[in-house]
């Protein structure tokens, strides 16, 4: 499960649907100056960027809360970048969940719906994958010749 934040998509979703864009106005037209309009656009871009990342973080938290009731294990991976993060936006969460086989479709449906109405946030579900990511190696017994054993042998005990 991967969560992506895409402020560009959020900004596009926030644009007026009638196709009009707020452009600079002439000084005598009663609107704001070109400089003021530019600063307002930049402020809006920063706000959209911040809000998109906050929303993506909130979706990732909701995924974790939902998975807590369904999945039996979780492994958090590093967010992917470059070619590994092929879609638009920045990968902010990259987690693997071990879900019982009978609950897989419920899990997919619930997780997939979390970002449906959140502009600029995308959830990508892949798998099922082999569960080897959740295996842990067995504890190894102490090996002969460890430093403690060598000191003991050197002391003659």
C-alpha positions as CSV (number, residue, x, y, z in Angstrom):
1,X,0.0,0.0,0.0
2,X,1.4,3.3,-1.0
3,X,0.1,6.8,-0.3
4,X,1.1,9.7,-2.7
5,X,0.7,13.4,-2.2
6,X,0.3,15.4,-5.5
7,X,-0.1,19.2,-4.8
8,X,-0.4,19.8,-8.6
9,X,-3.4,17.5,-8.9
10,X,-5.0,19.2,-5.8
11,X,-4.4,22.7,-7.4
12,X,-6.0,21.5,-10.6
13,X,-9.0,20.1,-8.7
14,X,-9.4,23.5,-6.9
15,X,-9.5,25.6,-10.1
16,X,-12.8,27.0,-11.2
17,X,-14.8,24.6,-13.4
18,X,-15.9,27.4,-15.8
19,X,-12.4,27.6,-17.2
20,X,-11.7,31.2,-16.1
21,X,-8.4,31.8,-14.5
22,X,-7.6,34.7,-12.2
23,X,-5.0,36.6,-14.2
24,X,-3.4,39.9,-13.6
25,X,-5.6,42.9,-14.1
26,X,-4.7,46.4,-15.2
27,X,-4.1,49.0,-12.5
28,X,-7.1,51.1,-13.5
29,X,-9.6,48.2,-13.6
30,X,-10.3,48.1,-9.9
31,X,-8.7,44.7,-9.4
32,X,-5.4,43.9,-7.7
33,X,-2.1,44.8,-9.3
34,X,-0.1,42.1,-11.2
35,X,2.4,41.9,-8.3
36,X,-0.3,41.4,-5.7
37,X,-2.0,38.8,-7.9
38,X,1.3,37.0,-8.3
39,X,1.8,37.0,-4.5
40,X,-1.7,35.7,-4.0
41,X,-1.1,32.8,-6.4
42,X,2.2,31.9,-4.7
43,X,0.5,32.0,-1.3
44,X,-2.3,29.8,-2.6
45,X,0.3,27.4,-4.1
46,X,2.1,27.1,-0.7
47,X,-1.2,26.6,1.1
48,X,-2.3,23.9,-1.4
49,X,1.1,22.2,-1.0
50,X,0.9,22.1,2.8
51,X,-2.8,21.0,2.8
52,X,-2.1,18.2,0.3
53,X,0.7,16.8,2.4
54,X,-1.4,17.1,5.6
55,X,-4.3,15.3,3.9
56,X,-2.0,12.5,2.6
57,X,-0.6,12.1,6.1
58,X,-4.2,11.8,7.4
59,X,-5.1,9.2,4.8
60,X,-1.9,7.2,5.7
61,X,-3.0,7.3,9.4
62,X,-6.5,6.1,8.5
63,X,-5.0,3.3,6.5
64,X,-3.0,2.2,9.5
65,X,-6.0,2.4,11.8
66,X,-8.1,0.4,9.4
67,X,-5.4,-2.2,8.8
68,X,-5.0,-2.6,12.6
69,X,-8.3,-4.3,12.7
70,X,-7.7,-6.5,9.6
71,X,-4.0,-7.2,9.1
72,X,-2.0,-9.5,11.3
73,X,1.4,-7.8,10.6
74,X,2.8,-4.7,9.1
75,X,6.2,-3.8,7.6
76,X,7.0,-0.2,6.9
77,X,9.3,0.3,3.9
78,X,11.1,3.5,2.8
79,X,9.0,5.7,0.5
80,X,9.9,5.1,-3.1
81,X,11.4,7.7,-5.4
82,X,12.3,7.9,-9.1
83,X,11.4,5.1,-11.4
84,X,10.0,3.0,-8.5
85,X,7.4,5.7,-7.8
86,X,6.1,5.7,-11.3
87,X,2.8,7.7,-10.8
88,X,2.4,11.4,-10.2
89,X,3.1,12.9,-6.8
90,X,5.5,12.0,-4.0
91,X,5.3,8.7,-2.2
92,X,4.9,9.5,1.5
93,X,4.0,6.0,2.8
94,X,5.0,2.6,1.6
95,X,3.8,-0.2,3.9
96,X,3.1,-3.9,3.5
97,X,0.3,-5.5,5.4
98,X,-0.2,-9.3,6.0
99,X,-3.9,-9.8,5.5
100,X,-5.6,-13.1,6.0
101,X,-6.6,-14.6,2.6
102,X,-10.4,-14.4,3.4
103,X,-10.2,-10.7,4.2
104,X,-8.2,-9.5,1.2
105,X,-11.0,-8.1,-0.9
106,X,-12.5,-6.3,2.2
107,X,-9.1,-4.8,2.9
108,X,-8.7,-3.6,-0.7
109,X,-12.2,-2.1,-0.8
110,X,-11.8,-0.2,2.5
111,X,-8.3,1.1,1.8
112,X,-9.0,2.0,-1.8
113,X,-11.9,4.2,-0.7
114,X,-10.0,6.3,1.8
115,X,-8.6,8.8,-0.7
116,X,-11.5,8.9,-3.2
117,X,-12.7,12.4,-2.2
118,X,-9.3,13.8,-1.2
119,X,-7.8,16.0,-4.0
120,X,-4.2,15.4,-4.6
121,X,-4.0,12.2,-2.6
122,X,-3.7,8.8,-4.2
123,X,-3.6,5.4,-2.6
124,X,-2.0,2.6,-4.6
125,X,-2.6,-1.0,-3.7
126,X,-0.5,-3.8,-5.1
127,X,-0.3,-7.5,-4.3
128,X,-1.0,-10.0,-3.0
129,X,2.6,-10.6,-2.4
130,X,4.5,-13.6,-0.9
131,X,4.5,-13.2,2.9
132,X,8.3,-13.6,3.2
133,X,8.6,-9.9,4.2
134,X,7.0,-10.8,7.5
135,X,9.2,-13.8,8.4
136,X,11.9,-13.3,11.0
137,X,15.0,-15.3,11.2
138,X,15.3,-17.7,14.2
139,X,17.5,-16.7,17.1
140,X,20.9,-18.2,16.6
141,X,22.6,-20.1,19.4
142,X,25.9,-18.7,20.8
143,X,28.8,-19.7,18.5
144,X,31.9,-21.5,19.8
145,X,34.9,-19.2,20.0
146,X,33.0,-16.1,21.0
147,X,35.1,-13.5,22.9
148,X,33.7,-14.6,26.3
149,X,34.7,-18.2,25.7
150,X,38.2,-17.3,24.4
151,X,38.9,-15.2,27.6
152,X,37.8,-18.1,29.8
153,X,40.0,-20.5,27.9
154,X,43.0,-18.1,28.2
155,X,42.5,-17.8,32.0
156,X,42.5,-21.6,32.3
157,X,39.0,-21.8,33.7
